[in-house]
Amino acid sequence: MIKGTQQALSLAPKTDWVPLPLGAFKLKTDVEVQDVFPFIGLGAMVRDHNGEVLAAVSKPMHGSFDAEVGELLALREGQLLAKRSNLSVNNAETDVVNVALIVNSPVFVNSAVKFIVLKEVGNCM
């Protein structure tokens, strides 16, 4: 769930942009993982109800991570981006099924997930 709302992290649909309600913001994250390099690429952007990008970040991170952990790291970067930009994100989108399932779970079972997603983020989620 994002910031105490009833909206949850969703899987990225393979469709065109669907407008959000007026005044709403959506966080979209992605990760690039290549086995041959010891780093991953993280990306995140926040869009408004018109689909306009209000804030974005893209950065490399040293380390070998799988897509699930990489997407969680990208989600954290996106939350921090929204926080720095004073944008209250209403929902978020990922293309990794397990990330959506983990984050939408009523209880974060895995303490590593808590650390990755919630470290330094506070109540963004």
Helices and strands as residue ranges (DSSP letters): E 10-11, E 26-33, E 39-47, E 53-62, H 67-84, E 91-94, H 97-104, H 111-118
